[in-house]
Amino acid sequence: MDYTAKLDEALNRLHQEGRYRTFIDIERKKGQFPHAMWRKPDGSEKPITVWCGNDYLGMGQHPAVLAAMHEALDATGAGSGGTRNISGTTVWHKRLEAELADLHGKEAALLFTSAYIANDATLSTLPKLFPGLIIYSDALNHASMIEGVRRNGGAKRIFRHNDVAHLRELLAADDPDAPKLIAFESIYSMDGDFGPIEDICDLADEFGALTYIDEVHAVGMYGPRGAGVAERDRLMHRIDIINGTLAKAYGVMGGYIAASAKMCDAVRSYAPGFIFTTSLPPAVAAGAAASVAFLKTSEGQKLRNLHQERATILKTRLKGMGLPLIDHGSHIVPVIVGDPVHTKKLSDMLLEGYGIYVQPINFPTVPRGTERLRFTPSPVHGPNEMDRLVRAMDELWSHCALNRAEMSA
């Protein structure tokens, strides 16, 4: 076997299909985000504006977050020193879990190194806790949820995206005495559409199922204290397990679940993805706790309001130019290009010619034919940045001779 040749074949396929992913080396500047410096392959530098970051509210540079991280770093040093079970649980981790439990109105929360690991570890562990468990998973659930469901060895059912009628059919066809869990998201990150939370909770009550919601793209940004769409819609008490991230709106790193004390204790005790992973550095946990606490306040609500305002303005202006934009009312702004080569070319031209960085989104992240640029406006994207982006998109869309027919939501 020529292993090198096989690697070449695999990589060449991606190049030929226009799906090869490149990393853009950027240096964020504290206090200046979304402005950053792009370090080109030839060693030169170019100032850019980041339009595809997940630090949705700019909390990664917030003074309260940085102060908390400095305090913990000076007090404890760099790393945690071990897994949570072996010397890696500190006051900073416990403080963060308490903040998260309070955020979601749950008895407890369990901290992971990422929301991906939280989803994977929890969903793959639940059949050990509930033998015979059937998991009903939305067709567009995140890769981490799909992986957790696939690895757990139990029964699974895939229902069509946001199709409550199909979900009902699947639930009704199974043994009424079998344990069941419905796994879905509050906001689906590629199209920016919302999950039918209340309708799913109604079905869960009817069929005796647990509910598991991924609020990764909503925590910090929706609800009066930033707990997500379920809080906004006053449905948190009907959700059994809430998954969230600390790496997007909260601007730091890490993931978690919030649930009953017994659920968190059982996952903590049985999930290899939790048991055998070194815990987050105390400084990271401290920064995340400060961010969560801040965004619970009225000042956090001001950021959320400004964030929604900026997203609405950008969508309105892009729609006004006739660009094929999907708008489901969330903060995510996907502009459909529909071809991987054109999407990459458009991204490159924005970066090189205008200093605007937006990463192309291609298959398998999205279906073929729906390749897109996904913009994530934030409170720190001001009028000048907005004007520059809109002008660039107008010029390049015409230059590339792309269709301007608006895509309906």
N, C-alpha and C positions, 0 to 999 in steps of 0.2 A: 504493500500500500504506500503510495506517494502522498503522505499527509499534507505536505506543503502545497501540492497541486490541488488537493481537495479544498484547502483553505482558499486558494486563489479562485477556484470555481465558485465557491460560495460568495466571496466578496465581489467577484465580477458580475454575478447575477444582480446584485444590488446596484452596481454602477450602471448596468445596461437598462435596468428598469427605472433609473432615476431616483432610487430609494436609499442610496448610500448616505449615511448620516455623518455630518462633520461637526466637530466641536468648535465653537467660537470662543477663543480665550479672551475673557473680559476681566477688567479690574474695577470693581465697584469702589466709588469714592464716598466715604462717610459724609453725610450731610448734603451730598450732591445728587443722590439717586433720584430719578432714573438715568442720570448722566453717568457714563462710565467710560473706560478706555479700552479699546479693542487692540490687542496685541496681534498683529498680522504674522503670518508664517515667515515673512522675510525679516522679522524683527522690528519693523517700524510700528508706530502707534497711530491710532485714529480715534478722536472723540466720537462717541455714539450715544444714542438714546435707546434704552432697553424698553421694548414694547411687548415682550412676551414673558416677563418674569412672573413668578408666583408669589412674590412678596407684595400681595395685593394692596396693603394699606401702608407700606413703607415702614413697618414696625421693626424691620431688621436694622434700622439706624436710629430708632427712637431712644432718646436719652434715658428713659426709665429702664429700658431693656439693657442698654449698655452698662448702666450703673450697677444693675443687679449682677450682671455677668462679671464685671470687674471685682465686685465685692466677693463673690463666690470663688473666683479664680485666686484672688489674694489670700483667701481664707483656707482653701483646700488644695490648691495646685491644679494640675491639668486634668488627669483622668479620674475615673471613679474607683479604679483598683480591682474591679472584678464584676462578676455577674450579680444580679440582685440578690441571689441566694447566698453568695459567698463574698461578703465584704463590700458589695457594690450598691448597697442601699444607704443613702445619706438623708439628712434632714431636707436637703434640696429636692430630692426625688419625692419624698413624702409630702412636702409642701405643694409641689406641682400637682400631684394626684388629688390632693384635697381641693385645690383650686378647680380642677377639671370636674370632679364630682359635684361641687357646688354649682359650677357653670351649667351642668346638664340636669340638675335636680335629681341626681342619683345617689345611692348610698356609697358608691365607691368608683374608683377609676384605676386603670392599670396602664402603666407607661411602657411603651416599646421604643425601639430605636428609629422606627419609621411607621407611617400609616400602612405602607405596603406589608411590612412584617406583622403589624397588628391584625390586618385583614387575613393574611395567609395563616398566621398562627392560630387565630381564634376560630376561623371557619373550618380549618382542618382538624381542630381539637374537639369541636362540639359533638361529633358522633361518638367519641369516647365517653362523653358525659351523658348522652341520650342515645343509647343503643337503638338502632333501627331508624334514626333520624332521616327524614327526607328534607332536602334543601331545595327551595324554589327560588331560582336566581334569574333576575332580569337579563335579557339577552345582551344588553349593552353595559353590564357591570364592568367595573375596572378590572384590569388584568390580575391584580392582587386578589380580588375576590374570586375570580374564575380559578386561579391557581389553588387557593385554599379549598374551594369546593371540590375541585378535581382530585386533590391529594388526600382528601379525608377518607376515601374508600367507601363512603356511604352512597345512598341513593340521591339522585339529583334530577330536577326537572327545570327546563329552561322555558320561561314564558316570554312571549313577544314583548318588545320594549314598551313599557308603560301600558300594556294591554291587560286591564283588570279582568275583562271577560275571559281572556285566555287563562289567566291565573286561576280564576274560579273553576274553569273546566278541569284544570290539572289537579287542584285541591279536591274537587268532588270525586275524581276518579280513583283516588287513593284510599287506603284503609283509614277509616275515621279514627281508629285508635292509635295509629302510628304517630310518633312525635314529628312535628313539622316546624320548619323555620323559613320565613320569607326574607330574602336578602336583596336589597335594592339601594339606590342612591337618592339623595335629595336633589342634587344638581349634577347632571351628566356633563363632564367637562368639555367634550368636543363640540357638542351642539348648544350647550348652555340651557338645556330644557330641564324642567322640574319633574320629579317623581310624584305620583298621585298618593301622597302619604296617607291622607285620611281614608281613602278608599281601600288601600292595602291594609290599614289597621282594622277597618271594618271586617274585611275578609279573614284576617288573623283571628279576630274575636269569634267569628262564626265557625271557623274550622279548628279552633284551638291551637293556633300556630304561634310561635315566637316571632318577633320582628327584629330585624338587624338592618340598620341604616348606615350608609357611608355618607357623612356630612363633610368630607374633606374640603370641598370647594365652597362650603357655606359657613363653617365655623369662623367666628370673628367678624363675619360680614353681614349676617342676617339675624334678626331677633333683637329685642331691646337690650340684651346683654351680650349679644354676639354668639349665642349658642347654636345658631343655625336656622334652617328653614323650619324644622320641627318646633323650635321655640317660637318663631314668628307666627306660625299657624296654631300655636297652643296645643301641640300634639306630643310634646316630649314624654309626658307621662304614659303614653300608649306605646312607646318604643322600648323594647327590652334591652337591646344592646346598641349603643351609639359608637360609631367609629369616627375619629377625627385626626387631624394632623396639626402639628406645631410648626410646620415648615412653609406654610403658605401665608394666610392672613396674619399669623402670629410672628412670622419673620425669623424663626429660629430653626429648630430641627426636632424631629421625634414624632411619634404617633401614639394613639391610645384607644382604649375602649372605656366607656362609662356604662355601668349596669348596676345590678344589685350586688351587695357585698358577697353573697355566696357565689354568684356567677363569676365575679372577678377572682375570687379565691380559687375556684375550680380551674379556671383558665390558667391562672398563675401556677397552679400545682401540676397541671397536665401538659401544657403546651411547650414542646421542645424549643420553639422559636423564641420563647420568653426565658425558659430555664437556662439555656446554654449560651446566651448572648450577653456580652459585657454591657453594662448599663451606660446610659448617656453620661457624659462628663457633668459634674455638678454645676459648672458654670453655664452649660447649655440649659440644664433643668431650671436654674435660677432665672435666666433670661426669659425662658418660656413662661414661667410662672408670673413674672412681672408683666409680660405682654398680655397674658390672659386676664390678669387682674385689671390692667389699664383699660382693656377693651370692654370690660363689664360696665364701665362708668359712662357718664354723660359725655365726657370728652371722646370716649370711644365711639359713641353714637354719632358725634359730629363727623368723625372720620368716615363712618359707614354712609352717612348721608352724602358727603362730598364724593365718595367713591361711586355711589349710584348715579349721582349727577354727572360725573365725568363719563361714565359708561353710556349714559343716555345721550349725551351730546355727541360722542363719537359715533354711535350707531345712527343717530339722526343725520349727521353730516355725510357718512358713507352711503346711507340710503338715498340721500338727496342727489348723489352722483350716479345712482343707478347700479351700484355694485351689488353682486349676489351675496347678500348678507343674511345669515340666519339670526333671527331675534325672537327668543322665547321669554324675554323680560328679565333675564339674569345679567350679571356683570360681564359675561364672556362674549366676545365679539368675533365670531368666525366668518371670514370672507372666503367663499368657495372659489377655487381656481379650477379644480377638476382634472388636473393633469400633473403628475409628479415632476416632470421636467420643467414645465412652466412655473410650477410653485417654487421649485428650487431657484430657478432663474430670477423670478420676481424677488425672492428673499435676498439673493446675492446683489441684485441691482439696488435694492433699498439700502443695503449695508454699505456697498462700495460708493454709490453715488450720492447718498443722502445722509449717511451716518445713522440709519434707522435699523435696529436689529429686531427682527421677528423671525422666529425659527419656522421652517416649513413643516407641516404636519402631513405625513404620507401614510400609506398602508404599511403595516397592519394596524397602526393606531386608529386610522379611520378607513372605511371601505374604499376600494378602488373607485375612481371616478368622483370622489368627494374630497380630494386633496385640497388643503386649505392653508391660509395664514390665520392664526388665531391671536388676536390682539387682547391684551389684558390691561386696560387703562386703570390708573390708580389715582389717589388724591394728589400725588406728587407729579402727575402729568398735567402741566399747566396749559394755558391757552396757546403759548408759543409752540410747545411741543405738539399740541393738537393740530395747529395750523400747518406745521411742517409736514406732519404725517399725511394729512388730507391732501395737500398739494402734491406730495410725492406719489401717493396712490392714484390720483387723477392723471398725472403725467404718464406714469408707468403703465397703467391699465390701457391707455390709448396707444402707447408705444408698442405694447405687446399684442395689440389688436384682440383683446379679450372681450367676451360678451359682457354687456352691462345689464342684462335682464335680471331683475331682482328675484332672488329665490324666496319663495313664500315659506313662512314658518309653519 
